[in-house]
Amino acid sequence: MSVISTIRTSCRDCYKCIRHCPVKAIRISLGHAEVVDERCIKDGRCVLVCPQGAKKVRSDLEEAKKLIASGGTVIASVAPSFVAAFPEATPGQVIRGLRMLGFSEVRETAEGAEWVAREHALLLQEGRENLITSSCPAVNFLITRYFPEHIEYLAPVVSPMVAHGRLLKREFPGASIVFIGPCIAKKAEAEEEEVRGDVDVVLTFSELREWFKEAHLELTALPEDRFSPGKVRFARAFPVEGGLIKSAALQGELLCRDILTITGVDRCKEFLKSFSPERSRFRIIEMMSCEGGCIDGPVLSSPLSPYERRERVLEYTEKFLKECEEPIVCLDPPSFRRTFSPSPVPRPEVPEEEIRRILALTGKFTPQDELNCGACGYNTCREKAEAVYQGMAEAEMCIPFMRTRAESFSSFLMTVTPNGIVLVDEDLRIVEMNPALRRMLGLVGKLVIGKRIDEFLDPSPFVEVLRTKKATTCEVTYPQYHNLFVRLSVFFLEKSHLLMGIFVDLTKEREQEAMMEAIREKTIEKAQQVIANQMRVAQEIASLLGETTAETKVLLNKLMRILRGETLEE
């Protein structure tokens, strides 16, 4: 699983993560931001800036719990910035809390930092120039992926976390090491082939705080404890900028031109872009991806300001400085060296005709059309077009273009629809009225914007919807407008706090219905007259037929009697 992932249901197309990602390692797919693992340097800035909390750091808390539950030796390696991560408690209370969680040993990562500082000093003694420190994994990823041409200047030294892991595994064979610190990139570093297995689990201070909460441990109520004995001098200051230089006993005054400290990914990028070994003559270049050093790590989660964090770390360093003045001694130290391999991010050239074609998709046909506003997350329209070509972005990410298109489409609908539309604010003042409604009310060419709706129409439906915030539909007749008869639907638009009224003109339908009703009544009347006439004629015919039949019957009887020879009586 990737170290940083996106919760798709929480991602809202704001592009803020792209704007703040120093290497644009975010891909937009179907409107959602995805971290591209092979491009990411794990600096964690996207996690910090996401307003919806849609960026998620992989939790390894369960893995750490399993190690402790297994019953083996599990050692906590705690980064020295912990004193700034838990300002509500003393360092001793945090240590006691870790022991209560089940760790066999609680040690300071600064032990490994002492050896890392020594290794950098040895490289300088060997005559290395322009040596770039390698303690920050995010900077290492930045160089190996985006500036591989400078790998030869990257110190072939492991980070304090890895160095401490190697030391502890040498001291406690078979032990499991859990590193705890303020850094997201450490999770990815522990999985690198070159150092895999030196540290078993990486936890952030945020995860540790969660663990304390699950275990119902209130740090401020705990007694104090101490770290297991270790040899640490200046390396507790490693989290602040210049900490490695101080730990390596190098001269680092302000005017020392051959020693350089750079913090923040943007500044590191700026330096690496302009870095030229032919022109540069630095002894050592300390680089840290976080502004001010690890005390501003993305998952340090401290309420203290960066300056207060720095002060706490330095106070902690000075407090214990005198307790370990003897040099570091280790009879059989492990190797603290490593190599770095380039893994450059593919950056193919984008044909100019493709850039122009993609720009045209968002209405940019000339340089003057390119706003370069950065709303999409990219610095320029051309940069975004290149990202679209590479499959990292979508053309629809151009917010000014999409807004213009939406407004144009909305305006078009308002203009051409046969239905009347009016927008009213919460003071019942008209914000917009389309041509169709103006024609219905005979207001073409008259000033209506800004006037109250009750100057023209019965405001009752609008007042009701404003009160209840529920849509309503009714049929209304306006005698003052030539008996205009409409079906009126009123809605409350929550985001804009406006009322929208839609008027469907039913006047002609009503007139047609009245005409059809009159025709039906006349038809029924005529039908009734015809039926009455028919009945009268039928009755007269029946009467005549009845008299004629009776006379015929009498005559036939007389004829039959004559034929029989009977005497007819008068």
VENJOCOR-V330964 format. One record per backbone hydrogen bond with DSSP energy under -0.5 kcal/mol. NH is the residue of the N-H (numbers start at 1). CO is the residue of the C=O. E is the energy in kcal/mol with one decimal. If there is no record, write none. Layout:
nh:NH co:CO e:E
nh:NH co:CO e:E
//
This chain:
nh:5 co:56 e:-2.6
nh:7 co:54 e:-3.4
nh:8 co:6 e:-1.1
nh:10 co:7 e:-1.8
nh:11 co:7 e:-0.9
nh:11 co:8 e:-0.6
nh:19 co:15 e:-2.0
nh:20 co:16 e:-1.7
nh:21 co:17 e:-1.4
nh:22 co:20 e:-0.5
nh:24 co:21 e:-0.8
nh:27 co:34 e:-3.5
nh:28 co:392 e:-1.9
nh:29 co:27 e:-0.6
nh:29 co:32 e:-2.9
nh:32 co:29 e:-1.9
nh:34 co:27 e:-3.0
nh:36 co:25 e:-2.9
nh:37 co:35 e:-0.9
nh:39 co:36 e:-1.6
nh:40 co:36 e:-1.5
nh:48 co:44 e:-1.4
nh:49 co:45 e:-2.1
nh:50 co:46 e:-1.4
nh:53 co:50 e:-1.0
nh:56 co:5 e:-3.2
nh:56 co:54 e:-0.5
nh:58 co:3 e:-3.2
nh:64 co:60 e:-1.8
nh:65 co:61 e:-2.2
nh:66 co:62 e:-2.2
nh:67 co:63 e:-1.8
nh:68 co:64 e:-1.9
nh:69 co:65 e:-2.6
nh:70 co:66 e:-1.4
nh:71 co:68 e:-1.3
nh:72 co:67 e:-0.7
nh:74 co:72 e:-0.6
nh:75 co:176 e:-3.0
nh:76 co:105 e:-2.7
nh:77 co:75 e:-0.5
nh:77 co:178 e:-2.8
nh:78 co:76 e:-0.7
nh:78 co:107 e:-2.9
nh:79 co:77 e:-0.5
nh:79 co:180 e:-2.7
nh:82 co:79 e:-1.8
nh:83 co:80 e:-1.1
nh:84 co:81 e:-1.5
nh:85 co:81 e:-1.1
nh:86 co:82 e:-1.5
nh:87 co:84 e:-0.5
nh:89 co:86 e:-1.5
nh:94 co:90 e:-1.8
nh:95 co:91 e:-2.1
nh:96 co:92 e:-2.2
nh:97 co:93 e:-2.2
nh:98 co:94 e:-2.0
nh:99 co:95 e:-2.0
nh:100 co:96 e:-2.1
nh:101 co:97 e:-1.1
nh:102 co:98 e:-0.6
nh:102 co:99 e:-1.1
nh:103 co:98 e:-1.5
nh:104 co:74 e:-2.5
nh:105 co:74 e:-1.1
nh:107 co:76 e:-3.2
nh:109 co:78 e:-2.4
nh:111 co:108 e:-2.0
nh:112 co:109 e:-1.0
nh:113 co:109 e:-1.7
nh:114 co:110 e:-1.8
nh:115 co:111 e:-1.0
nh:116 co:112 e:-2.1
nh:117 co:113 e:-2.6
nh:118 co:114 e:-1.9
nh:119 co:115 e:-2.4
nh:120 co:116 e:-2.0
nh:121 co:117 e:-2.1
nh:122 co:118 e:-2.2
nh:123 co:119 e:-1.9
nh:124 co:120 e:-1.8
nh:125 co:121 e:-1.9
nh:126 co:122 e:-1.5
nh:127 co:124 e:-1.6
nh:128 co:123 e:-1.9
nh:130 co:282 e:-4.0
nh:131 co:283 e:-1.9
nh:132 co:130 e:-0.6
nh:132 co:153 e:-3.4
nh:133 co:131 e:-0.5
nh:133 co:285 e:-2.3
nh:137 co:135 e:-0.7
nh:140 co:136 e:-1.9
nh:141 co:137 e:-2.6
nh:142 co:138 e:-2.0
nh:143 co:139 e:-2.3
nh:144 co:140 e:-2.7
nh:145 co:141 e:-2.0
nh:146 co:142 e:-2.1
nh:147 co:142 e:-0.8
nh:147 co:143 e:-1.1
nh:150 co:147 e:-2.3
nh:151 co:148 e:-1.5
nh:153 co:150 e:-1.6
nh:154 co:151 e:-1.8
nh:155 co:132 e:-3.2
nh:157 co:155 e:-2.4
nh:158 co:336 e:-2.3
nh:163 co:159 e:-2.8
nh:164 co:160 e:-2.5
nh:165 co:161 e:-2.1
nh:166 co:162 e:-2.5
nh:167 co:163 e:-2.2
nh:168 co:164 e:-2.8
nh:169 co:165 e:-2.2
nh:170 co:166 e:-1.5
nh:171 co:167 e:-2.1
nh:172 co:168 e:-3.2
nh:175 co:172 e:-2.2
nh:176 co:73 e:-2.8
nh:178 co:75 e:-2.9
nh:179 co:177 e:-0.6
nh:179 co:201 e:-2.5
nh:180 co:77 e:-2.7
nh:181 co:203 e:-2.1
nh:185 co:42 e:-0.5
nh:187 co:184 e:-1.6
nh:188 co:184 e:-0.7
nh:189 co:185 e:-2.5
nh:190 co:186 e:-2.3
nh:191 co:188 e:-0.9
nh:192 co:189 e:-1.8
nh:195 co:192 e:-1.0
nh:196 co:192 e:-1.3
nh:197 co:190 e:-0.6
nh:197 co:199 e:-0.6
nh:198 co:195 e:-2.0
nh:200 co:177 e:-1.5
nh:201 co:177 e:-1.8
nh:203 co:179 e:-3.4
nh:203 co:201 e:-0.5
nh:205 co:181 e:-1.5
nh:206 co:299 e:-0.9
nh:208 co:204 e:-2.2
nh:209 co:205 e:-2.5
nh:210 co:206 e:-1.9
nh:211 co:207 e:-2.3
nh:212 co:208 e:-2.7
nh:213 co:209 e:-1.9
nh:214 co:210 e:-2.5
nh:215 co:211 e:-2.2
nh:216 co:213 e:-1.3
nh:217 co:212 e:-2.7
nh:218 co:216 e:-0.7
nh:219 co:217 e:-0.9
nh:221 co:218 e:-1.8
nh:222 co:219 e:-1.9
nh:225 co:92 e:-0.5
nh:228 co:106 e:-2.2
nh:232 co:230 e:-0.9
nh:236 co:233 e:-0.6
nh:237 co:234 e:-2.5
nh:238 co:235 e:-1.8
nh:240 co:237 e:-1.5
nh:241 co:292 e:-1.2
nh:243 co:240 e:-2.3
nh:246 co:242 e:-2.2
nh:247 co:243 e:-2.3
nh:248 co:244 e:-2.1
nh:249 co:246 e:-1.4
nh:250 co:245 e:-2.5
nh:256 co:253 e:-1.7
nh:257 co:255 e:-1.0
nh:259 co:256 e:-1.1
nh:260 co:284 e:-2.3
nh:262 co:286 e:-3.3
nh:264 co:288 e:-2.1
nh:265 co:289 e:-1.2
nh:268 co:264 e:-2.2
nh:269 co:265 e:-2.9
nh:270 co:266 e:-2.4
nh:271 co:267 e:-2.4
nh:272 co:268 e:-2.7
nh:273 co:269 e:-2.4
nh:274 co:270 e:-1.3
nh:275 co:271 e:-1.2
nh:279 co:276 e:-1.2
nh:280 co:276 e:-2.6
nh:283 co:258 e:-3.7
nh:284 co:258 e:-1.4
nh:285 co:131 e:-3.5
nh:286 co:260 e:-3.1
nh:286 co:284 e:-0.5
nh:287 co:285 e:-0.6
nh:288 co:262 e:-2.1
nh:293 co:290 e:-2.3
nh:294 co:239 e:-1.2
nh:295 co:239 e:-1.2
nh:296 co:293 e:-1.8
nh:297 co:294 e:-1.9
nh:299 co:182 e:-1.8
nh:300 co:297 e:-1.6
nh:309 co:305 e:-2.4
nh:310 co:306 e:-2.2
nh:311 co:307 e:-2.0
nh:312 co:308 e:-2.1
nh:313 co:309 e:-2.3
nh:314 co:310 e:-2.4
nh:315 co:311 e:-2.5
nh:316 co:312 e:-2.3
nh:317 co:313 e:-2.2
nh:318 co:314 e:-2.6
nh:319 co:315 e:-2.3
nh:320 co:316 e:-1.4
nh:321 co:317 e:-0.5
nh:321 co:318 e:-0.6
nh:322 co:318 e:-0.5
nh:323 co:320 e:-0.8
nh:324 co:321 e:-1.0
nh:333 co:330 e:-0.7
nh:338 co:156 e:-1.6
nh:343 co:144 e:-2.2
nh:345 co:145 e:-2.3
nh:351 co:349 e:-0.6
nh:354 co:351 e:-0.6
nh:355 co:351 e:-1.9
nh:356 co:352 e:-2.4
nh:357 co:353 e:-2.0
nh:358 co:354 e:-2.5
nh:359 co:355 e:-2.6
nh:360 co:356 e:-2.1
nh:361 co:357 e:-0.9
nh:361 co:358 e:-0.6
nh:362 co:359 e:-1.3
nh:363 co:360 e:-1.8
nh:364 co:359 e:-2.1
nh:365 co:363 e:-0.7
nh:369 co:366 e:-1.7
nh:370 co:366 e:-0.5
nh:370 co:367 e:-1.1
nh:371 co:369 e:-0.9
nh:377 co:374 e:-1.4
nh:384 co:380 e:-1.8
nh:385 co:381 e:-2.2
nh:386 co:382 e:-2.3
nh:387 co:383 e:-1.9
nh:388 co:384 e:-2.3
nh:389 co:385 e:-2.1
nh:390 co:386 e:-1.9
nh:391 co:388 e:-1.2
nh:392 co:387 e:-3.0
nh:393 co:387 e:-1.1
nh:397 co:394 e:-2.0
nh:398 co:395 e:-1.4
nh:399 co:397 e:-1.2
nh:402 co:398 e:-2.5
nh:403 co:399 e:-2.6
nh:404 co:400 e:-2.5
nh:405 co:401 e:-2.8
nh:406 co:402 e:-2.5
nh:407 co:403 e:-3.0
nh:408 co:404 e:-2.7
nh:409 co:405 e:-2.7
nh:410 co:406 e:-2.8
nh:411 co:407 e:-3.0
nh:412 co:408 e:-2.4
nh:413 co:409 e:-2.5
nh:414 co:410 e:-2.5
nh:415 co:411 e:-1.8
nh:416 co:412 e:-2.5
nh:417 co:413 e:-2.1
nh:420 co:503 e:-2.4
nh:422 co:501 e:-2.1
nh:423 co:432 e:-2.9
nh:424 co:499 e:-2.9
nh:425 co:429 e:-2.6
nh:428 co:425 e:-2.1
nh:430 co:451 e:-3.2
nh:431 co:423 e:-3.6
nh:432 co:423 e:-1.4
nh:434 co:421 e:-2.3
nh:438 co:434 e:-1.8
nh:439 co:435 e:-2.3
nh:440 co:436 e:-2.1
nh:441 co:437 e:-2.3
nh:442 co:438 e:-0.7
nh:442 co:439 e:-0.6
nh:443 co:438 e:-3.3
nh:444 co:438 e:-0.6
nh:446 co:443 e:-2.3
nh:448 co:446 e:-0.6
nh:450 co:430 e:-2.9
nh:451 co:448 e:-2.0
nh:453 co:428 e:-2.7
nh:455 co:452 e:-1.5
nh:456 co:453 e:-1.9
nh:457 co:453 e:-2.7
nh:459 co:457 e:-0.5
nh:462 co:459 e:-0.5
nh:463 co:459 e:-2.6
nh:464 co:460 e:-2.3
nh:465 co:461 e:-1.9
nh:466 co:462 e:-2.4
nh:467 co:463 e:-1.8
nh:468 co:464 e:-2.4
nh:469 co:465 e:-2.9
nh:472 co:490 e:-1.9
nh:474 co:488 e:-2.5
nh:476 co:486 e:-2.6
nh:478 co:484 e:-3.2
nh:479 co:477 e:-0.6
nh:481 co:478 e:-1.6
nh:482 co:479 e:-0.8
nh:483 co:479 e:-0.8
nh:484 co:478 e:-1.6
nh:486 co:476 e:-2.8
nh:486 co:484 e:-0.5
nh:487 co:504 e:-2.1
nh:488 co:474 e:-3.1
nh:488 co:486 e:-0.6
nh:489 co:502 e:-2.2
nh:490 co:472 e:-2.6
nh:491 co:500 e:-2.5
nh:493 co:491 e:-0.6
nh:493 co:498 e:-3.5
nh:494 co:492 e:-0.9
nh:497 co:493 e:-1.6
nh:498 co:493 e:-1.3
nh:499 co:424 e:-3.6
nh:500 co:491 e:-2.6
nh:501 co:422 e:-2.8
nh:501 co:499 e:-0.5
nh:502 co:489 e:-2.8
nh:503 co:420 e:-3.1
nh:503 co:501 e:-0.5
nh:504 co:487 e:-2.0
nh:504 co:502 e:-0.6
nh:505 co:503 e:-0.6
nh:506 co:485 e:-2.9
nh:506 co:504 e:-0.5
nh:507 co:485 e:-0.6
nh:510 co:506 e:-2.5
nh:511 co:507 e:-2.4
nh:512 co:508 e:-2.8
nh:513 co:509 e:-2.3
nh:514 co:510 e:-2.2
nh:515 co:511 e:-2.5
nh:516 co:512 e:-2.7
nh:517 co:513 e:-2.0
nh:518 co:514 e:-2.1
nh:519 co:515 e:-2.3
nh:520 co:516 e:-2.3
nh:521 co:517 e:-2.2
nh:522 co:518 e:-2.4
nh:523 co:519 e:-2.4
nh:524 co:520 e:-2.3
nh:525 co:521 e:-2.2
nh:526 co:522 e:-2.5
nh:527 co:523 e:-2.6
nh:528 co:524 e:-2.4
nh:529 co:525 e:-2.0
nh:530 co:526 e:-2.6
nh:531 co:527 e:-2.4
nh:532 co:528 e:-2.3
nh:533 co:529 e:-2.5
nh:534 co:530 e:-2.7
nh:535 co:531 e:-2.4
nh:536 co:532 e:-2.2
nh:537 co:533 e:-2.7
nh:538 co:534 e:-2.5
nh:539 co:535 e:-2.2
nh:540 co:536 e:-2.4
nh:541 co:537 e:-2.8
nh:542 co:538 e:-2.4
nh:543 co:539 e:-2.2
nh:544 co:540 e:-2.4
nh:545 co:541 e:-2.8
nh:546 co:542 e:-1.9
nh:547 co:543 e:-1.8
nh:548 co:544 e:-2.3
nh:549 co:545 e:-1.9
nh:550 co:546 e:-1.7
nh:551 co:547 e:-2.0
nh:552 co:548 e:-2.1
nh:553 co:549 e:-2.2
nh:554 co:550 e:-1.7
nh:555 co:551 e:-2.0
nh:556 co:552 e:-2.3
nh:557 co:553 e:-1.8
nh:558 co:554 e:-1.9
nh:559 co:555 e:-2.2
nh:560 co:556 e:-2.0
nh:561 co:557 e:-1.8
nh:562 co:558 e:-2.1
nh:563 co:559 e:-2.1
nh:564 co:560 e:-1.3
nh:565 co:561 e:-0.7
nh:565 co:562 e:-1.3
nh:566 co:561 e:-2.5
//
